[in-house]
Amino acid sequence: MLKEYRTISELVGPLMVVENVEGVKYDELVEIEIQDGSIRQGRVLEINGDKAVVQLFESSQGINLKNSRARFLARPQELGVSTDMLGRVFDGMGRVKDNGPKINPDERRDINGVPINPVARDYPSEFIQTGISAIDHLNTLVRGQKLPVFSASGLPHAELAAQIARQARVRGTDTNFAVVFAAVGITFDEAQFFINDFTKTGAIHRAVLFINLANDPAVERISTPRMALTMAEYLAYEKDMHVLVITTDITNYCEALRETSAARKEVPGRRGYPGYLYTDLASLYERAGRIKGRGGSITQIPILTMPEDDRTHPIPDQTGYITEGQIILSRELHRRGISPPIDVLPSLSRLKDKGIGKDKTREDHADTMNQLFSAYAQGKQAKELSVILGESALSDADKQFAKFADAFEERYVNQGFTTNRSIEETLELGWDLLTILPKSELKRIRDAWMEKYYPGNKDTADNA
């Protein structure tokens, strides 16, 4: 028997106070039946004695306190899951948004879930090919990893997210691959861009989209990533699929968290965000990974915009501590027309060494990666030196490194948002760029790989 109360005493914005409640729990779902018979939903935000503070998922407009009643459903927010959800678009609360048929779920799951037990975790070790050279070769994504993208306002992170969702695949396995895409607090135009891109390229058939718009309630933004992860867990651990979860924009999620915290009158932490921001983000990120004995896995690419381009802001700062690296987009590269504008030097994938090499990518992957990093860093330094002292102050070697840095950005990083390169194509392009430098400067590549893969030597070996 559901508990029903006519003791709604206060309504302020999306918050409602219900008095004289018994046995009500935090995060419990609530139905509000208003005077015209329509139902609005909310969840319990706080319990104080016999008073429950309920946050509405929808507008509070038109609610009459005397003629409305609250029903506490004795269960948390749930998502009905099924493989029929592949190829479909839902709103941030898991309701069908694409005008398609209703989903008959196989089961219903609590969206809050739990992080994977560390003892049950299997170590990430399989290469995921995104088709993007700056990621695949230099900041490799590994199956089961959490690799965020740090962007900034005005940078094309939406295009990058769509490209990764469209092109990503696990090489060398027969695992079914799916993408669960969660858009949090985005505009209608952005939502339409993602839906159109997924539909036009056919990626929609292996994807599930959860779209939360900027004009939707803040509490819905807190639910949307959890909806996506609940769907991903079902596909990964019940249907043995590899699932890539892309969430954009985590900053909007954190802003909603701050708004909810302020409504509960909690003591704020850094820059007004709740003191439990780190724990809350960890409860999302730590649901990614591989579980021993299970065929499926969850890989996460959360995308966040850094307020004021500040990497020390609490959101990127806390994210960096929890995840295994970061891909950083550069405003300078974007201004020069390079796309995707990935700044490879400060970017990092902490698990890249686990997913590369013989039988995974290619045996020369690690050496060429180290050499390209080193040469590009030297080239950038040479270019900065020439700005201060003039080009005449550079040595011949410095000039060659500066030339390499320009070619690296124009040919390697600047591949556009539609080019899908295999790892072999990326490696060959890297070798081709290294011919700009004297062989004597290629000190990070072992002799065996120089003889086998260096362009001139490779042709000779192939002819032999």
C-alpha positions in Angstrom: 0.0 0.0 0.0 1.5 3.3 -1.1 1.8 6.1 1.4 -0.3 9.1 0.4 -0.3 12.5 2.1 -2.4 15.7 1.8 0.0 17.6 4.1 1.9 19.6 1.5 2.8 22.7 3.4 5.2 24.7 1.3 6.3 25.1 -2.3 9.3 27.2 -3.3 10.5 26.8 -7.0 11.1 23.1 -7.6 11.1 22.3 -3.9 8.1 21.0 -1.9 7.7 20.3 1.8 5.5 17.4 2.9 4.7 17.1 6.6 3.8 14.3 9.0 5.5 11.6 6.9 6.6 8.2 8.2 9.1 5.7 6.9 10.1 7.9 3.9 13.7 7.4 2.7 16.2 9.7 0.9 16.1 9.5 -2.9 12.7 7.8 -2.8 10.4 8.5 -5.8 7.3 10.7 -5.3 4.2 11.2 -7.3 2.3 14.5 -6.9 -1.3 14.3 -8.0 -2.6 17.9 -8.6 -6.1 19.3 -8.7 -6.7 18.5 -12.3 -5.8 14.8 -11.8 -2.4 15.0 -13.6 0.7 13.4 -12.1 4.1 15.0 -11.6 7.1 13.2 -10.3 9.9 14.1 -7.9 12.3 12.6 -5.5 13.0 12.9 -1.8 15.9 15.4 -1.4 16.0 15.5 2.4 14.3 14.1 5.5 14.1 16.3 8.7 12.1 14.6 11.4 8.6 14.1 10.0 9.2 16.6 7.1 10.3 15.5 3.7 11.7 17.9 1.1 10.8 16.8 -2.4 12.5 18.1 -5.5 10.2 18.1 -8.6 11.4 16.8 -11.9 8.9 19.1 -13.6 7.7 22.7 -13.1 5.7 23.5 -10.0 3.5 25.9 -11.8 -0.3 25.3 -11.3 0.1 23.2 -8.1 -2.4 24.0 -5.4 -1.2 23.0 -2.0 -4.7 22.3 -0.5 -5.9 20.1 -3.4 -2.7 18.2 -4.2 -1.5 15.0 -2.6 1.9 13.2 -2.5 2.4 9.5 -2.9 5.7 8.0 -1.8 6.5 5.0 -4.0 9.0 3.2 -1.7 11.5 2.8 -4.5 14.4 4.8 -6.0 14.4 6.0 -9.6 14.6 3.1 -12.0 15.2 2.5 -15.7 13.5 -0.2 -17.7 16.3 -1.8 -19.8 16.2 -3.9 -23.0 18.3 -4.5 -26.1 15.3 -3.0 -28.0 16.6 0.4 -26.8 19.5 0.2 -29.2 18.9 2.7 -32.1 16.5 4.7 -29.9 16.5 8.2 -28.5 15.3 9.0 -24.9 15.0 12.1 -22.7 17.1 12.5 -19.6 14.6 10.6 -17.5 14.5 7.6 -19.8 11.2 8.4 -21.6 11.0 7.7 -25.3 11.8 10.9 -27.3 11.9 9.7 -30.9 8.1 9.0 -31.4 8.9 5.3 -31.8 7.1 2.4 -30.2 7.1 2.0 -26.4 9.8 -0.2 -25.0 8.8 -3.3 -23.1 11.7 -3.7 -20.7 13.4 -7.0 -19.8 13.9 -5.7 -16.3 13.9 -2.5 -14.2 17.2 -1.3 -12.6 18.0 1.2 -9.9 19.8 4.0 -11.8 22.2 4.8 -8.8 24.0 1.5 -9.3 27.3 0.9 -7.4 31.0 1.3 -8.4 32.8 -1.9 -9.5 34.4 -3.8 -6.6 38.2 -3.3 -7.0 38.7 -7.1 -6.3 36.4 -8.0 -9.2 38.1 -5.6 -11.7 40.0 -7.0 -14.6 42.9 -4.9 -15.8 42.2 -2.9 -19.1 44.5 -4.2 -21.9 42.7 -4.1 -25.3 43.2 -1.3 -27.8 40.2 0.7 -28.9 40.6 2.3 -32.3 38.9 5.7 -32.5 40.3 6.5 -36.0 41.8 9.7 -34.6 45.6 9.7 -34.8 46.3 12.0 -31.9 44.4 9.6 -29.7 45.1 6.2 -31.2 48.9 6.6 -31.5 49.8 9.1 -28.8 47.1 8.9 -26.1 45.7 5.4 -26.7 42.3 4.5 -25.4 42.1 1.1 -23.8 39.0 -1.0 -23.3 37.6 -0.4 -19.7 39.4 2.9 -19.3 38.0 6.3 -18.2 39.6 9.0 -20.5 38.0 12.4 -20.2 38.1 15.2 -22.8 38.9 18.6 -21.4 37.4 21.3 -23.6 36.5 25.0 -23.3 33.6 27.2 -24.4 33.5 27.5 -28.2 35.7 24.5 -29.0 34.3 21.7 -31.1 34.0 19.0 -28.5 30.5 18.1 -29.8 32.0 17.2 -33.2 34.8 15.2 -31.5 32.3 13.3 -29.4 30.2 12.5 -32.5 33.3 11.4 -34.4 34.5 9.0 -31.6 31.0 7.6 -31.3 30.8 7.0 -35.0 34.3 5.5 -35.5 35.2 3.7 -32.3 35.6 -0.1 -32.4 37.5 -2.8 -30.5 40.2 -4.4 -32.8 40.9 -8.1 -32.8 37.8 -9.3 -31.0 34.3 -10.4 -32.0 32.7 -8.5 -29.1 29.5 -6.7 -30.0 30.1 -3.0 -29.7 27.6 -0.4 -28.5 27.6 3.3 -27.7 25.6 4.9 -25.0 25.5 8.6 -25.4 24.3 11.0 -22.6 23.9 14.7 -23.5 23.5 16.7 -20.3 22.1 20.3 -20.3 22.7 20.9 -24.0 20.8 23.2 -26.4 18.2 22.1 -28.8 20.5 22.8 -31.7 23.3 20.6 -30.2 20.8 17.8 -29.5 19.6 17.9 -33.1 23.2 17.9 -34.3 23.9 14.6 -32.4 20.7 13.0 -33.5 21.2 13.9 -37.1 24.8 12.8 -37.1 24.1 9.5 -35.6 21.2 8.9 -38.0 23.0 10.0 -41.1 26.1 7.9 -40.5 24.2 4.8 -39.4 25.8 4.9 -35.9 22.4 5.2 -34.4 21.8 1.4 -34.9 24.4 0.5 -32.3 23.7 3.4 -30.0 21.3 4.5 -27.2 20.9 8.3 -26.8 19.8 10.0 -23.6 19.2 13.7 -24.3 18.7 16.3 -21.5 18.1 19.8 -22.8 19.2 23.1 -21.1 15.6 24.0 -20.3 14.8 20.7 -18.6 14.8 20.7 -14.7 18.2 20.7 -13.0 17.4 17.5 -11.1 17.0 15.7 -14.5 20.6 16.5 -15.3 21.7 14.6 -12.2 19.7 11.5 -13.4 20.8 11.5 -17.1 24.4 10.2 -16.7 23.1 7.5 -14.3 20.4 6.5 -16.8 23.2 6.0 -19.4 25.4 4.0 -17.1 22.6 1.8 -16.0 21.9 1.0 -19.7 25.6 0.4 -20.3 25.8 -2.0 -17.3 22.9 -4.0 -18.7 24.5 -4.3 -22.2 28.0 -5.0 -20.9 27.4 -7.4 -18.1 24.2 -9.1 -19.1 24.6 -9.1 -22.9 28.4 -9.4 -23.0 28.8 -6.2 -25.2 31.6 -3.7 -25.1 30.0 -0.4 -24.4 31.5 3.1 -24.9 29.8 5.7 -22.7 30.2 9.3 -23.9 28.8 12.0 -21.6 28.7 15.7 -22.6 28.8 18.0 -20.7 29.9 17.0 -17.2 30.2 20.7 -16.3 26.5 21.0 -16.7 26.0 18.0 -14.4 28.2 19.6 -11.7 26.3 22.9 -12.0 23.1 21.0 -11.4 24.7 19.3 -8.4 25.7 22.8 -7.0 22.1 24.1 -7.5 20.7 21.1 -5.7 23.2 21.4 -2.9 22.3 25.1 -2.5 18.6 24.3 -2.4 19.3 21.9 0.5 21.3 24.7 2.2 24.4 22.6 2.5 27.7 24.2 3.4 29.5 24.9 0.0 33.0 23.8 -0.8 35.4 25.2 -3.5 33.7 27.8 -5.7 30.3 26.9 -4.3 30.3 23.3 -5.3 29.3 20.7 -2.7 32.1 19.2 -0.6 31.1 15.8 -1.9 31.8 16.7 -5.6 34.8 14.3 -5.7 32.8 11.4 -4.3 29.8 12.1 -6.5 31.9 12.2 -9.7 33.7 9.0 -8.5 30.3 7.3 -8.2 29.9 7.9 -12.0 33.4 7.3 -13.2 34.1 4.2 -11.2 31.2 2.4 -12.9 33.4 1.9 -15.9 35.8 -1.0 -16.3 36.0 -4.8 -16.9 34.8 -7.5 -14.5 36.6 -10.8 -14.2 34.6 -13.6 -15.8 32.4 -11.2 -17.8 32.8 -10.8 -21.6 31.5 -7.2 -21.7 33.1 -4.0 -20.5 32.4 -0.3 -20.1 34.7 2.4 -21.3 34.0 6.0 -20.5 34.8 9.3 -22.3 33.3 12.1 -20.2 33.5 15.5 -21.9 33.7 18.7 -19.8 34.2 22.3 -20.6 36.6 24.0 -18.3 35.2 27.3 -17.0 37.5 30.2 -18.0 39.8 27.6 -19.6 41.1 26.9 -16.1 42.5 23.4 -15.6 42.6 24.0 -11.8 38.9 24.5 -11.6 37.3 22.0 -9.3 35.5 20.0 -12.1 38.6 19.2 -14.3 40.8 19.1 -11.2 38.7 16.4 -9.4 38.0 14.5 -12.7 41.8 14.3 -13.3 42.3 12.6 -10.0 39.7 9.9 -10.6 40.2 9.1 -14.3 43.2 7.7 -16.1 44.4 10.7 -18.1 42.9 13.4 -20.2 42.6 14.6 -23.8 43.0 18.4 -23.9 41.6 20.6 -26.7 43.6 23.7 -27.6 42.0 27.1 -28.3 45.2 28.1 -30.2 45.0 25.1 -32.6 41.3 25.7 -33.1 41.9 29.3 -34.0 44.4 28.2 -36.6 41.8 25.9 -38.2 43.3 22.6 -37.0 40.6 19.9 -36.3 40.3 18.1 -34.0 42.4 20.7 -32.0 43.9 18.1 -29.7 46.9 19.4 -27.8 49.0 16.2 -27.6 51.7 17.4 -25.2 49.6 18.0 -22.1 47.2 15.2 -23.0 47.8 11.9 -21.4 46.5 8.3 -21.3 47.9 6.6 -18.3 46.9 3.1 -19.6 48.3 3.5 -23.2 51.2 1.2 -22.5 48.8 -1.6 -21.7 46.9 -1.5 -25.1 49.7 -1.2 -27.6 52.5 -3.3 -29.1 52.7 -6.6 -31.0 49.4 -8.4 -31.5 47.5 -5.3 -30.3 48.5 -2.5 -32.6 52.0 -2.9 -34.0 55.5 -3.6 -32.5 56.9 -0.2 -33.4 54.0 1.7 -31.8 55.7 2.6 -28.5 59.0 3.8 -30.0 57.4 5.9 -32.7 55.0 7.4 -30.1 57.9 8.4 -27.9 59.9 9.8 -30.8 56.9 11.9 -32.1 56.3 13.3 -28.7 60.0 14.2 -28.2 60.4 15.7 -31.7 57.1 17.8 -31.5 58.2 19.1 -28.0 61.6 20.2 -29.4 59.9 21.7 -32.4 57.6 23.8 -30.3 60.5 25.0 -28.2 62.4 26.0 -31.3 59.4 27.9 -32.6 59.0 29.8 -29.3 62.7 30.6 -29.4 62.5 32.0 -32.9 59.7 34.3 -31.8 61.9 35.8 -29.0 65.3 35.8 -30.7 64.5 35.6 -34.4 64.9 32.7 -36.8 68.5 33.5 -37.4 69.3 32.5 -33.8 68.2 28.9 -34.5 70.6 26.1 -35.3 70.1 24.0 -38.4 68.7 21.2 -36.2 66.3 23.6 -34.5 65.0 24.8 -37.9 64.3 21.1 -38.9 62.5 20.5 -35.6 60.4 23.7 -36.1 59.6 22.5 -39.6 58.6 19.1 -38.2 56.3 20.7 -35.6 54.4 22.6 -38.4 54.1 19.5 -40.5 53.0 17.4 -37.5 50.1 19.8 -36.7 49.0 20.2 -40.4 49.2 16.6 -41.5 49.0 14.4 -38.4 46.7 16.3 -35.9 44.7 18.1 -38.6 42.7 15.2 -40.0 39.3 16.7 -39.8 36.1 15.3 -38.2 35.3 12.9 -41.0 38.6 11.1 -41.6 38.8 7.6 -40.1 42.4 6.4 -40.0 43.4 2.8 -39.1 46.3 2.5 -36.6 48.4 1.2 -39.5 47.7 4.4 -41.5 48.5 6.5 -38.5 51.8 4.7 -37.9 52.9 5.1 -41.5 52.1 8.8 -41.4 54.2 9.1 -38.3 57.1 7.4 -40.0 56.7 9.7 -43.0 56.8 12.8 -40.8 60.0 11.5 -39.1 61.9 11.6 -42.4 61.9 15.4 -42.1 64.5 14.9 -39.3 68.0 13.5 -39.7 68.2 9.8 -38.8 70.8 10.8 -36.2 68.1 12.6 -34.3 65.8 9.6 -34.1 67.3 8.4 -30.8 64.2 6.9 -29.3 63.5 4.2 -31.9 65.5 1.0 -31.7 67.6 -0.1 -34.7 65.4 -3.1 -35.5 62.4 -0.9 -36.2 64.4 1.7 -38.1 65.6 -1.1 -40.5 62.1 -2.6 -40.8 59.8 0.5 -41.0 61.8 3.6 -41.9 60.3 4.6 -45.4 63.4 4.0 -47.5 64.4 0.9 -45.7 60.8 -0.5 -45.7 60.6 -0.3 -49.5 63.9 -2.2 -49.8 62.7 -4.8 -47.3 59.4 -5.2 -49.2 61.2 -5.7 -52.6 63.6 -8.2 -51.1 
